[in-house]
Amino acid sequence: MTDLTKNKSDNQISIVKLEEFLDLYLVQKAPALPDNIKEFIVKYGPYISLVMMVLMAPALIGLIGLSSVAMPFAYLGGVRSGFNFSLSTILMIGQLALQVIALPGLFKRAKSAWRLMFYSVLVSIVYSLLAGNLINGLVSALISFYILFQVKSYYKN
């Protein structure tokens, strides 16, 4: 097995272990949401996600525009500063892209769409860390993971 194949399988195992860990603590040990709330989230969640994506789009477009204006001057703040700003922008675009790709599957209650939303929250955590919002990022990730794992059983293959 090559190093690349080994690293890929190790990453997949890590994601599976993280998912099992979160399932244990956010579904089995945490208090469950009432079934009517879960059904509401699964039924109207895609619409809420769509509205949030529409609201996020102007901010993202503005950030991309600001990034392109600020990049020539990034050396004044140091290379790291400009790099973090660009990486943050790329992560935000990635998070939005994952949500957009997941949207049709969320309406169909597909497990693959649930997994894309899971990845979106993981990207959100990395984005928050780079932006320096550690506490806010962890709290919002915990809430997002709780809701995601509470409704996971509603999504089928």
C-alpha positions in Angstrom: 0.0 0.0 0.0 1.4 3.4 -0.9 1.7 6.3 1.5 -1.1 8.2 -0.3 -3.5 5.2 -0.1 -2.6 4.7 3.5 -3.2 8.4 4.4 -6.5 8.4 2.6 -7.7 5.3 4.5 -6.4 6.8 7.8 -8.4 10.0 7.1 -11.5 8.0 6.4 -11.1 6.0 9.6 -10.6 9.2 11.5 -13.8 10.7 10.1 -15.7 7.5 10.9 -14.3 7.5 14.5 -15.3 11.1 14.9 -18.8 10.3 13.7 -19.1 7.4 16.1 -17.8 9.6 18.9 -20.3 12.3 18.2 -23.1 9.8 17.7 -22.4 8.3 21.2 -22.4 11.7 23.0 -24.9 13.7 20.9 -27.5 10.9 20.3 -27.1 8.1 22.8 -26.1 10.1 25.9 -27.6 13.5 25.2 -31.2 14.3 25.7 -33.2 13.6 22.6 -35.2 16.2 20.7 -38.9 15.4 20.6 -39.9 13.6 17.4 -42.1 16.5 16.2 -39.1 18.9 16.4 -36.9 16.4 14.5 -39.6 16.1 11.8 -39.9 19.9 11.6 -36.1 20.2 11.2 -35.9 17.5 8.5 -39.0 18.9 6.7 -38.1 22.6 6.8 -34.4 22.5 7.3 -33.6 22.5 3.6 -35.7 25.7 3.2 -33.9 27.3 6.1 -30.6 26.3 4.6 -31.6 27.9 1.3 -32.5 31.1 2.9 -29.2 31.2 4.9 -27.3 30.5 1.7 -29.0 33.4 0.0 -28.2 35.7 2.9 -24.6 34.5 3.0 -24.0 35.1 -0.7 -23.7 38.9 -0.6 -21.3 38.7 2.3 -19.2 36.2 0.5 -19.2 38.3 -2.7 -18.2 41.3 -0.7 -15.4 39.3 1.0 -14.1 38.1 -2.3 -14.1 41.7 -3.6 -12.4 42.9 -0.5 -9.9 40.1 -0.7 -8.9 41.0 -4.2 -8.5 44.7 -3.3 -6.5 43.9 -0.1 -4.2 41.2 -1.5 -1.7 43.6 -3.1 -1.3 45.3 0.3 -1.1 42.0 2.3 2.6 42.3 2.6 2.1 45.2 5.0 0.4 42.9 7.5 2.9 40.1 6.8 2.6 37.2 4.5 0.8 35.1 7.1 -2.0 37.7 7.4 -2.7 37.7 3.7 -2.5 33.9 3.5 -5.0 33.5 6.4 -7.4 35.9 4.8 -7.3 34.0 1.5 -7.5 30.6 3.2 -10.5 31.8 5.2 -12.2 33.0 2.0 -11.5 29.6 0.4 -12.9 27.8 3.4 -16.1 29.9 3.4 -16.6 29.2 -0.3 -16.0 25.5 0.4 -18.5 25.5 3.2 -21.1 27.2 1.0 -20.4 24.8 -1.9 -20.9 21.8 0.3 -24.2 23.2 1.5 -25.3 24.0 -2.1 -24.4 20.5 -3.3 -26.2 18.9 -0.3 -29.4 20.9 -0.8 -31.2 18.7 -3.4 -30.4 15.6 -1.3 -31.7 17.2 1.9 -35.1 17.6 0.2 -34.9 13.8 -0.7 -33.7 12.9 2.8 -30.5 11.3 1.4 -27.8 10.1 3.7 -25.2 11.5 1.3 -26.7 15.0 1.8 -26.5 14.6 5.6 -22.8 13.7 5.3 -22.1 16.8 3.2 -23.7 18.9 5.9 -21.5 17.1 8.4 -18.4 18.0 6.3 -19.7 21.6 6.1 -19.7 21.9 9.9 -16.2 20.5 10.0 -15.1 23.1 7.4 -16.9 25.7 9.6 -14.8 24.7 12.6 -11.5 25.2 10.6 -12.8 28.5 9.3 -13.6 29.7 12.9 -10.2 28.7 14.1 -8.5 30.6 11.3 -10.7 33.6 11.9 -9.8 33.6 15.6 -13.3 32.8 16.8 -12.4 29.7 18.8 -15.2 29.8 21.4 -17.9 31.0 19.0 -16.8 28.3 16.5 -16.9 25.5 19.0 -20.3 26.5 20.4 -21.9 26.8 17.0 -20.3 23.5 15.9 -21.6 21.7 19.0 -25.1 23.0 18.3 -24.9 22.2 14.6 -23.6 18.7 15.4 -26.3 18.1 18.0 -29.0 19.0 15.6 -27.4 17.0 12.7 -27.0 13.9 14.8 -30.4 14.1 16.3 -32.0 14.0 12.8 -29.5 11.6 11.3 -31.9 8.6 11.5 -34.3 10.4 9.2 -31.8 10.3 6.3 -31.6 7.0 4.4 -29.2 5.8 1.7 
